[in-house]
Each structure stands twice: as structure tokens, then as C-alpha cells.
């Protein structure tokens, strides 16, 4: 059992109360059974998350929609698990979905994990989306500095020269100065 599955399993064991259904979903190797959980009515969120995570990590694209919904969840642990499974799934739609979630101003409080996923994916959508998100976060008084920091770090990791101007602007923000300098150095 890898570390991400172990962490998910511990969290969902608490949510499920260690039920028989939980143990079954954790143990089964039947992809059809797991996929069924995603479409059955009245399944609890923990069961859907377990099924989507396991299918996604196995490369089964039937998990895509459920994982994207979880990537946009208000619970950061669910977002992190979904991002891990989406990265393993390697579905070509993932980068577009992550970019849409990251750039949605109505959900900016939940953009941190999609921003980090975009960096990890290194997709064509990554740099433009991170630049867009960062530009919005640089407005005076914006409270989402952690999202801005993730964008700055991500742009440095991606090493794309298109980010130079926005990173220079980010240097003027006290919480971003050091990271922006480091990211700019990586562009050279």
C-alpha cells in the first residue's frame, strides 16, 4: 500500500466508522465494483472517494469526473487525494479541468491544490493558467497569498520564460519576494 492510499484509508476509516462496506472497498480488486460505487444512488462521500481514488490510481478513466469534483472540494485532504489520483490517471482532460478550477475566481479559496497539480502535470495549460491566477492574486489586499506563492513556485519549477514579467511584479509583494527571486533565477 503506497503512502497516499494509506493516508486516504486512515481518514476514510474514521469517516466510515470502519464499516464492512469500507473494508470491502479497500480490499476489492474488482474495477466494476468500484465503478459501480460512483454511479449508485445514496452512496456516502467516503465510499465515492475511495472508489474514485482506487480507480484513478489504476488508470481507469471512469474515475475522472468524480476526481475532478473532489479536486474542487472544500476539504483540502480530499483535494490532495484527488490530485494524486488524477496525476496517476494521466487523462488528457486533467490539465484543462485543473486550469478551469484554478482560474475560477468564485472558488479561489480552493485553488491551491489545482495550482499545484498544474505544476506537476507540466501541461500546455499550466503556465497560462498559473500566470492568470497569479496576476489576480497580486491586487492589493488579496487574502489568497498562499495561492499566489504556489503560482510563483510553480512558474519557477516550469521554467517558462513567459512568466518573467509576472514574476518580476511578484517580487514587490513581501510574502512573495524570495520565491519570486528564486523562480526568476530558474528562468535564466
Buried (B, 14 or more C-beta within 10 A) or exposed (E): EEEBBEBBBEBBBEBBEEBEBBEBBBEBEEBEEBBEBBEEEEBBBBBBBBBBBBBBBBEBBBBBEBBBBBBBBEEEBBBBBBBBBBBBBEBEEBBBBBBBBBBBEEBBEBBBBBBBBBBBBBBEBBBBBBBBBBBBBBEEEEEBBBBBBBBBBBBBBBEBEEBBEBBEBBBEBEEBEEBBBEBBEBBE
